[in-house]
């Protein structure tokens, strides 16, 4: 294993979101012609004043209706299309939604989220279509599964800006990578957050660790490799000797909480594992459930998951909400 000479902290990537103002209001319809007034000498009669007031009221009502119609046509300017799961998944989607919502609330911008019907490029594109039809000027897509849908959508909607979290746009075969002017792809150095988690666990006195990832996608793999290297580095600093630290390592192949994942985590704890890094969305919930039964420890991922379970002693975070 390569020796780590230094440990850098990732710089925060700040993406500015520009609010788009609505188009001009529609002109109010012409007011009805005033009722005929009998001629009289002297000042205008009370009937004439009443007619003028009625016309003013009609114009004001028409202006209000036109303004309401124009406002309604704007729709929701900021949109989030969720990855697998919901905006309260205590992980990736929730972190992205909380960041978007905070920005929108602070700047008085309309916002909404859209949830695809299934995991497929077509379903993700359909959700993006709905967001744009609903008035979105900026669409946020959290997760690598959006790489191909955003690759297609950035050409389909050149006047819409796309923020792809945790990925870079590419075609279905991954043969062509292209990020257009209306798109930004945000990626992270997960290996650094993972390194710190492994390092801290060993420094905290734990010697038997576990890593349970979801799908073996680049972000999850980087977390895992960093975790192993951090634990190894701490062990060498403490001069623990060869084999003093052991790490059980597994990818479940999905990002769901399953009985199988919980059973495996429970067996690890029963075999002496003290702390498991649950790295894969809802996979972490399976690990937490097993830890609660075994009075063991868990390391959360992506966002602060300490409020999810008392077993979570720390979380490897990468600033999803901030970015």
JOURVEN-V730350 format. One record per residue. N is the residue number from 1. PSI is psi as a letter, one per 30 degrees, with the letter a starting at -180 (999 if undefined). Layout:
n=(N/N)
psi=(PSI/PSI)
This chain:
n=(1/2/3/4/5/6/7/8/9/10/11/12/13/14/15/16/17/18/19/20/21/22/23/24/25/26/27/28/29/30/31/32/33/34/35/36/37/38/39/40/41/42/43/44/45/46/47/48/49/50/51/52/53/54/55/56/57/58/59/60/61/62/63/64/65/66/67/68/69/70/71/72/73/74/75/76/77/78/79/80/81/82/83/84/85/86/87/88/89/90/91/92/93/94/95/96/97/98/99/100/101/102/103/104/105/106/107/108/109/110/111/112/113/114/115/116/117/118/119/120/121/122/123/124/125/126/127/128/129/130/131/132/133/134/135/136/137/138/139/140/141/142/143/144/145/146/147/148/149/150/151/152/153/154/155/156/157/158/159/160/161/162/163/164/165/166/167/168/169/170/171/172/173/174/175/176/177/178/179/180/181/182/183/184/185/186/187/188/189/190/191/192/193/194/195/196/197/198/199/200/201/202/203/204/205/206/207/208/209/210/211/212/213/214/215/216/217/218/219/220/221/222/223/224/225/226/227/228/229/230/231/232/233/234/235/236/237/238/239/240/241/242/243/244/245/246/247/248/249/250/251/252/253/254/255/256/257/258/259/260/261/262/263/264/265/266/267/268/269/270/271/272/273/274/275/276/277/278/279/280/281/282/283/284/285/286/287/288/289/290/291/292/293/294/295/296/297/298/299/300/301/302/303/304/305/306/307/308/309/310/311/312/313/314/315/316/317/318/319/320/321/322/323)
psi=(k/k/k/k/e/l/j/l/k/k/k/k/j/k/k/k/k/k/k/k/k/l/l/l/l/k/k/l/l/k/l/l/k/l/k/k/k/k/k/l/l/a/l/k/l/e/e/e/e/e/e/e/e/e/e/e/e/e/e/e/e/e/e/e/e/e/e/e/e/e/e/e/f/e/b/j/e/k/k/k/j/l/a/k/a/l/f/h/g/g/b/e/e/e/e/e/e/e/e/e/e/e/e/e/e/f/g/h/k/k/l/l/l/k/j/l/f/l/j/l/e/e/e/e/e/e/e/e/e/e/e/e/e/g/g/k/f/k/k/k/j/j/k/f/f/g/e/e/e/e/e/e/e/f/e/e/i/f/g/k/k/k/j/j/k/h/l/k/k/l/l/f/g/g/f/k/k/k/j/l/f/g/k/k/k/k/l/l/i/f/f/e/e/e/e/e/e/e/e/e/e/e/f/f/g/k/f/j/l/k/j/j/l/c/k/h/l/e/e/e/e/e/e/e/e/e/e/e/e/e/e/e/e/e/e/e/e/f/h/f/l/k/g/f/k/k/j/k/k/k/k/f/g/l/g/l/k/l/e/e/e/e/e/e/e/e/e/e/e/f/g/f/k/f/k/k/j/j/i/h/b/f/e/e/e/e/e/e/e/e/e/e/f/g/h/a/l/k/k/l/l/e/l/j/g/f/f/e/k/f/f/j/f/l/k/j/l/g/h/e/e/e/999)
